[in-house]
């Protein structure tokens, strides 16, 4: 049974590799880090596959592992980046980064990065990975109605933030 499940996990990982890579990349925004996330996720999946009670949930379970691994990497990088930025950031760099941020404000990746992790995950899984709401609820371990409500609130927030501001009258 254990070997069969490991083989099934391997098959899912190989056949869905691009999806897992895209998901990881949408979080870490770096090719090397995304590859690391997928590799670490594959290791964890094969190592812990005996914990899954129903083989029908292996695919959504793998999504959850990739998401958690990506978030874990981001938390680790944030700690390191904060220390490095304090030591190396200059006024010129800050100004340059502000200008770049303004120019790329409307890009999808920037919009996604502005969302909290739970909301970002929801948008990525629903609209980029084209997952059904039921599968998302299963992958995230949450109630379907909670997912629906969070998706509605997130879309409303995005619409508010992205809609053009009324021009100022002088």
Backbone as CSV, one residue per row, in Angstrom:
resi,resn,N_x,N_y,N_z,CA_x,CA_y,CA_z,C_x,C_y,C_z
1,UNK,0.831,-1.198,0.000,0.000,0.000,0.000,0.877,1.264,0.000
2,UNK,1.930,1.257,0.834,2.806,2.422,0.940,3.513,2.675,-0.397
3,UNK,4.040,1.634,-1.022,4.739,1.789,-2.301,3.785,2.256,-3.388
4,UNK,2.546,1.748,-3.350,1.557,2.149,-4.351,1.258,3.644,-4.222
5,UNK,1.121,4.105,-3.001,0.828,5.526,-2.784,2.014,6.391,-3.210
6,UNK,3.238,5.948,-2.903,4.422,6.691,-3.330,4.484,6.776,-4.856
7,UNK,4.146,5.691,-5.523,4.119,5.677,-6.985,3.047,6.634,-7.504
8,UNK,1.903,6.651,-6.865,0.823,7.561,-7.262,1.265,9.010,-7.088
9,UNK,1.898,9.313,-5.969,2.406,10.666,-5.710,3.429,11.053,-6.784
10,UNK,4.336,10.147,-7.093,5.328,10.412,-8.129,4.659,10.727,-9.461
11,UNK,3.659,9.943,-9.810,2.942,10.145,-11.074,2.256,11.517,-11.090
12,UNK,1.601,11.868,-10.001,0.931,13.176,-9.921,1.962,14.294,-10.028
13,UNK,3.071,14.170,-9.309,4.110,15.200,-9.346,4.661,15.388,-10.755
14,UNK,4.910,14.293,-11.436,5.473,14.392,-12.781,4.459,14.928,-13.790
15,UNK,3.230,14.488,-13.676,2.223,14.916,-14.649,1.735,16.344,-14.393
16,UNK,1.788,16.802,-13.158,1.300,18.133,-12.802,2.430,19.099,-12.433
17,UNK,3.657,18.749,-12.796,4.821,19.522,-12.383,4.693,21.006,-12.739
18,UNK,4.258,21.289,-13.948,4.163,22.685,-14.389,3.185,23.483,-13.538
19,UNK,2.083,22.861,-13.140,1.121,23.561,-12.272,1.749,23.896,-10.934
20,UNK,2.460,22.930,-10.359,3.085,23.158,-9.053,4.188,24.214,-9.164
21,UNK,4.908,24.188,-10.269,5.950,25.192,-10.475,5.330,26.588,-10.601
22,UNK,4.278,26.717,-11.405,3.612,28.021,-11.567,3.087,28.532,-10.235
23,UNK,2.511,27.626,-9.453,1.992,28.013,-8.147,3.122,28.522,-7.257
24,UNK,4.214,27.785,-7.206,5.358,28.199,-6.387,5.926,29.524,-6.892
25,UNK,6.040,29.659,-8.209,6.596,30.888,-8.787,5.719,32.096,-8.475
26,UNK,4.413,31.892,-8.454,3.515,33.011,-8.158,3.732,33.548,-6.744
27,UNK,4.293,32.736,-5.889,4.592,33.188,-4.529,5.991,33.779,-4.420
28,UNK,6.989,33.039,-4.905,8.373,33.431,-4.643,8.956,34.364,-5.698
29,UNK,8.321,34.440,-6.890,8.732,35.365,-7.951,10.195,35.193,-8.355
30,UNK,10.684,33.965,-8.307,12.071,33.689,-8.633,12.155,32.247,-9.115
31,UNK,12.790,32.041,-10.273,12.829,30.711,-10.871,13.533,29.691,-9.979
32,UNK,14.694,30.059,-9.465,15.464,29.124,-8.630,14.697,28.778,-7.356
33,UNK,14.108,29.775,-6.726,13.352,29.518,-5.503,12.120,28.665,-5.788
34,UNK,11.465,28.914,-6.912,10.284,28.118,-7.276,10.672,26.653,-7.479
35,UNK,11.810,26.437,-8.132,12.290,25.061,-8.316,12.593,24.415,-6.967
36,UNK,13.198,25.180,-6.063,13.488,24.665,-4.720,12.202,24.304,-3.981
37,UNK,11.194,25.161,-4.109,9.914,24.916,-3.440,9.282,23.622,-3.961
38,UNK,9.283,23.447,-5.267,8.683,22.243,-5.849,9.465,21.000,-5.418
39,UNK,10.789,21.103,-5.418,11.612,19.963,-5.010,11.375,19.612,-3.542
40,UNK,11.361,20.621,-2.694,11.117,20.378,-1.268,9.715,19.821,-1.048
41,UNK,8.752,20.329,-1.802,7.373,19.846,-1.694,7.276,18.386,-2.115
42,UNK,7.975,18.035,-3.181,7.974,16.644,-3.640,8.573,15.724,-2.577
43,UNK,9.671,16.162,-1.981,10.291,15.378,-0.916,9.314,15.172,0.242
44,UNK,8.685,16.261,0.670,7.743,16.165,1.791,6.540,15.289,1.443
45,UNK,6.074,15.395,0.211,4.911,14.605,-0.211,5.227,13.109,-0.188
46,UNK,6.365,12.755,-0.739,6.727,11.335,-0.763,6.994,10.838,0.660
47,UNK,7.641,11.663,1.462,7.954,11.278,2.838,6.686,11.089,3.680
48,UNK,5.684,11.967,3.476,4.516,11.974,4.356,3.242,11.437,3.714
49,UNK,3.348,10.798,2.562,2.139,10.374,1.843,1.297,9.355,2.618
50,UNK,1.906,8.668,3.566,1.134,7.693,4.338,0.132,8.356,5.289
51,UNK,0.229,9.672,5.486,-0.712,10.381,6.352,-2.060,10.653,5.681
52,UNK,-2.083,10.633,4.360,-3.325,10.903,3.635,-4.214,9.672,3.716
53,UNK,-5.450,9.888,4.151,-6.353,8.760,4.367,-7.067,8.318,3.105
54,UNK,-7.304,9.258,2.180,-8.060,8.949,0.973,-7.245,9.375,-0.252
55,UNK,-6.977,8.429,-1.142,-6.174,8.724,-2.332,-6.812,9.770,-3.245
56,UNK,-8.110,9.971,-3.134,-8.787,10.966,-3.969,-8.339,12.389,-3.656
57,UNK,-7.735,12.596,-2.486,-7.336,13.930,-2.063,-5.842,14.191,-2.219
58,UNK,-5.136,13.284,-2.868,-3.688,13.446,-2.997,-3.320,14.717,-3.767
59,UNK,-4.040,15.012,-4.826,-3.703,16.174,-5.642,-3.900,17.482,-4.868
60,UNK,-5.014,17.607,-4.179,-5.240,18.829,-3.404,-4.290,18.897,-2.214
61,UNK,-3.934,17.752,-1.675,-2.965,17.698,-0.582,-1.614,18.218,-1.079
62,UNK,-1.241,17.880,-2.314,0.019,18.366,-2.881,-0.012,19.887,-3.070
63,UNK,-1.142,20.430,-3.488,-1.267,21.892,-3.592,-0.993,22.545,-2.237
64,UNK,-1.560,21.970,-1.223,-1.383,22.521,0.125,0.093,22.498,0.529
65,UNK,0.773,21.417,0.206,2.200,21.313,0.542,2.997,22.381,-0.198
66,UNK,2.728,22.572,-1.487,3.452,23.577,-2.271,3.203,24.970,-1.699
67,UNK,1.973,25.272,-1.375,1.643,26.589,-0.809,2.373,26.801,0.513
68,UNK,2.295,25.822,1.389,2.937,25.958,2.700,4.455,26.065,2.579
69,UNK,5.048,25.313,1.663,6.495,25.365,1.471,6.904,26.730,0.921
70,UNK,6.135,27.259,-0.014,6.440,28.588,-0.569,6.327,29.660,0.508
71,UNK,5.268,29.598,1.299,5.098,30.585,2.370,6.219,30.483,3.405
72,UNK,6.635,29.259,3.697,7.735,29.055,4.637,9.024,29.686,4.103
73,UNK,9.299,29.484,2.818,10.486,30.082,2.210,10.407,31.607,2.263
74,UNK,9.241,32.167,1.961,9.082,33.623,2.009,9.306,34.170,3.414
75,UNK,8.814,33.452,4.415,9.035,33.902,5.799,10.522,33.904,6.135
76,UNK,11.225,32.868,5.709,12.671,32.801,5.968,13.399,33.916,5.235
77,UNK,13.040,34.146,3.972,13.692,35.195,3.195,13.398,36.572,3.758
78,UNK,12.191,36.761,4.254,11.813,38.069,4.798,12.703,38.417,5.986
79,UNK,12.984,37.415,6.817,13.859,37.660,7.969,15.252,38.057,7.507
80,UNK,15.787,37.352,6.515,17.125,37.638,6.013,17.143,38.971,5.273
81,UNK,16.149,39.226,4.421,16.091,40.467,3.647,16.006,41.692,4.541
82,UNK,15.261,41.598,5.615,15.111,42.741,6.515,16.463,43.147,7.074
83,UNK,17.261,42.191,7.502,18.586,42.490,8.044,19.483,43.061,6.960
84,UNK,19.469,42.462,5.759,20.313,42.945,4.672,19.895,44.334,4.217
85,UNK,18.603,44.609,4.137,18.132,45.921,3.690,18.532,47.020,4.651
86,UNK,18.490,46.725,5.922,18.888,47.724,6.913,20.350,48.094,6.716
87,UNK,21.165,47.109,6.336,22.595,47.348,6.191,22.953,48.013,4.862
88,UNK,22.187,47.773,3.777,22.639,48.206,2.449,21.755,49.228,1.758
89,UNK,20.616,49.556,2.278,19.673,50.415,1.567,20.134,51.872,1.602
90,UNK,20.131,52.498,0.442,20.481,53.918,0.381,19.275,54.691,-0.134
91,UNK,19.331,56.015,-0.023,18.221,56.850,-0.489,17.993,56.695,-1.984
92,UNK,19.055,56.559,-2.759,18.930,56.418,-4.208,18.200,55.116,-4.536
93,UNK,18.552,54.044,-3.860,17.888,52.765,-4.102,16.411,52.856,-3.751
94,UNK,16.104,53.507,-2.641,14.707,53.647,-2.248,13.921,54.409,-3.307
95,UNK,14.487,55.497,-3.808,13.810,56.286,-4.826,13.602,55.451,-6.090
96,UNK,14.621,54.748,-6.513,14.546,53.913,-7.712,13.485,52.827,-7.551
97,UNK,13.451,52.212,-6.407,12.460,51.155,-6.158,11.048,51.731,-6.137
98,UNK,10.886,52.932,-5.596,9.568,53.563,-5.582,9.071,53.834,-7.000
99,UNK,9.970,54.321,-7.862,9.601,54.599,-9.255,9.214,53.294,-9.965
100,UNK,10.013,52.250,-9.775,9.713,50.954,-10.397,8.379,50.417,-9.897
101,UNK,8.108,50.574,-8.628,6.847,50.093,-8.070,5.658,50.822,-8.686
102,UNK,5.815,52.135,-8.907,4.725,52.884,-9.529,4.458,52.399,-10.958
103,UNK,5.518,52.135,-11.705,5.355,51.695,-13.088,4.761,50.304,-13.194
104,UNK,5.030,49.452,-12.231,4.547,48.072,-12.329,3.317,47.825,-11.460
105,UNK,2.704,48.905,-10.988,1.579,48.787,-10.063,0.449,47.942,-10.626
106,UNK,0.205,48.040,-11.918,-0.936,47.372,-12.512,-0.625,45.958,-12.986
107,UNK,0.589,45.524,-12.831,0.924,44.167,-13.239,0.306,43.166,-12.265
108,UNK,-0.070,42.042,-12.801,-0.736,41.020,-12.008,0.093,40.568,-10.815
109,UNK,1.366,40.347,-11.035,2.189,39.864,-9.933,2.233,40.855,-8.783
110,UNK,2.274,42.144,-9.101,2.289,43.146,-8.045,0.964,43.175,-7.303
111,UNK,-0.100,43.040,-8.056,-1.422,43.036,-7.435,-1.548,41.840,-6.495
112,UNK,-1.101,40.689,-6.967,-1.166,39.492,-6.125,-0.293,39.626,-4.888
113,UNK,0.881,40.208,-5.052,1.787,40.352,-3.917,1.228,41.312,-2.863
114,UNK,0.335,42.193,-3.277,-0.233,43.142,-2.322,-1.303,42.497,-1.436
115,UNK,-1.775,41.338,-1.854,-2.809,40.655,-1.074,-2.189,39.869,0.071
116,UNK,-2.916,39.710,1.158,-2.451,38.826,2.224,-2.354,37.387,1.688
117,UNK,-1.508,36.548,2.277,-1.276,35.195,1.749,-2.541,34.364,1.517
118,UNK,-3.501,34.409,2.421,-4.712,33.599,2.239,-5.502,34.058,1.017
119,UNK,-5.610,35.368,0.835,-6.351,35.897,-0.303,-5.598,35.636,-1.606
120,UNK,-4.281,35.791,-1.577,-3.458,35.536,-2.758,-3.592,34.077,-3.190
121,UNK,-3.527,33.181,-2.230,-3.670,31.753,-2.513,-5.001,31.475,-3.179
122,UNK,-6.038,32.060,-2.644,-7.381,31.849,-3.178,-7.491,32.317,-4.629
123,UNK,-6.983,33.497,-4.934,-7.044,34.038,-6.300,-6.211,33.177,-7.249
124,UNK,-5.028,32.782,-6.821,-4.161,31.962,-7.667,-4.813,30.623,-7.982
125,UNK,-5.313,29.958,-6.941,-5.914,28.645,-7.169,-7.177,28.730,-8.018
126,UNK,-7.972,29.761,-7.810,-9.241,29.853,-8.535,-9.058,30.333,-9.980
127,UNK,-8.294,31.381,-10.173,-8.248,32.008,-11.486,-7.006,31.696,-12.308
128,UNK,-5.914,31.364,-11.669,-4.715,31.015,-12.431,-4.643,29.503,-12.623
129,UNK,-4.894,28.762,-11.558,-4.869,27.297,-11.660,-6.223,26.722,-12.062
130,UNK,-7.258,27.549,-12.101,-8.594,27.156,-12.542,-9.166,25.991,-11.729
131,UNK,-8.943,26.032,-10.428,-9.473,24.982,-9.560,-10.919,25.289,-9.183
132,UNK,-11.681,24.249,-8.966,-13.051,24.411,-8.504,-13.033,24.844,-7.041
133,UNK,-14.072,25.538,-6.607,-14.139,26.012,-5.221,-14.099,24.859,-4.228
134,UNK,-14.737,23.747,-4.572,-14.736,22.580,-3.691,-13.314,22.044,-3.505
135,UNK,-12.536,22.023,-4.598,-11.158,21.543,-4.518,-10.285,22.506,-3.725
136,UNK,-10.547,23.791,-3.878,-9.791,24.788,-3.120,-10.067,24.616,-1.626
137,UNK,-11.338,24.447,-1.288,-11.704,24.245,0.119,-10.989,23.015,0.679
138,UNK,-10.950,21.957,-0.111,-10.277,20.737,0.318,-8.775,20.970,0.466
139,UNK,-8.170,21.645,-0.509,-6.724,21.889,-0.485,-6.317,22.766,0.700
140,UNK,-7.163,23.717,1.040,-6.837,24.639,2.128,-7.367,24.171,3.477
141,UNK,-8.144,23.088,3.452,-8.677,22.547,4.702,-9.698,23.456,5.353
142,UNK,-10.504,24.116,4.526,-11.503,25.040,5.057,-12.877,24.709,4.498
143,UNK,-13.895,25.268,5.123,-15.276,25.080,4.715,-15.517,25.763,3.375
144,UNK,-16.330,25.147,2.533,-16.629,25.701,1.213,-17.235,27.105,1.317
145,UNK,-18.139,27.309,2.254,-18.767,28.625,2.407,-17.755,29.683,2.838
146,UNK,-16.775,29.290,3.628,-15.719,30.219,4.027,-14.919,30.649,2.805
147,UNK,-14.620,29.689,1.943,-13.868,29.981,0.721,-14.674,30.914,-0.179
148,UNK,-15.966,30.645,-0.327,-16.814,31.496,-1.163,-16.860,32.928,-0.624
149,UNK,-17.024,33.058,0.673,-17.101,34.390,1.279,-15.773,35.132,1.138
150,UNK,-14.672,34.429,1.390,-13.356,35.062,1.272,-13.088,35.477,-0.175
151,UNK,-13.474,34.638,-1.134,-13.286,34.978,-2.541,-14.094,36.225,-2.904
152,UNK,-15.334,36.289,-2.448,-16.179,37.454,-2.720,-15.552,38.724,-2.141
153,UNK,-15.112,38.654,-0.896,-14.502,39.825,-0.256,-13.210,40.241,-0.972
154,UNK,-12.416,39.252,-1.369,-11.157,39.551,-2.049,-11.410,40.203,-3.401
155,UNK,-12.357,39.667,-4.160,-12.672,40.250,-5.465,-13.212,41.665,-5.309
156,UNK,-14.023,41.880,-4.280,-14.561,43.220,-4.027,-13.420,44.182,-3.670
157,UNK,-12.479,43.715,-2.866,-11.328,44.532,-2.489,-10.490,44.860,-3.727
158,UNK,-10.249,43.865,-4.576,-9.471,44.099,-5.793,-10.174,45.085,-6.715
159,UNK,-11.484,44.936,-6.842,-12.244,45.843,-7.705,-12.153,47.274,-7.183
160,UNK,-12.267,47.443,-5.889,-12.172,48.770,-5.283,-10.783,49.358,-5.499
161,UNK,-9.750,48.543,-5.290,-8.378,49.034,-5.424,-7.984,49.299,-6.869
162,UNK,-8.587,48.587,-7.814,-8.186,48.717,-9.204,-9.045,49.684,-10.006
163,UNK,-10.215,50.014,-9.477,-11.081,50.907,-10.247,-10.457,52.299,-10.293
164,UNK,-10.616,52.984,-11.441,-10.012,54.315,-11.573,-10.610,55.288,-10.560
165,UNK,-9.754,56.075,-9.999,-10.192,57.085,-9.025,-10.883,58.223,-9.768
166,UNK,-11.837,58.817,-9.100,-12.491,59.978,-9.709,-11.473,61.092,-9.870
167,UNK,-11.510,61.694,-11.022,-10.543,62.782,-11.246,-10.893,63.970,-10.349
168,UNK,-9.836,64.627,-9.903,-10.031,65.768,-8.995,-10.578,66.964,-9.760
169,UNK,-11.519,67.623,-9.136,-12.079,68.835,-9.739,-11.389,70.031,-9.105
170,UNK,-10.930,70.916,-9.961,-10.226,72.094,-9.444,-11.053,73.327,-9.618
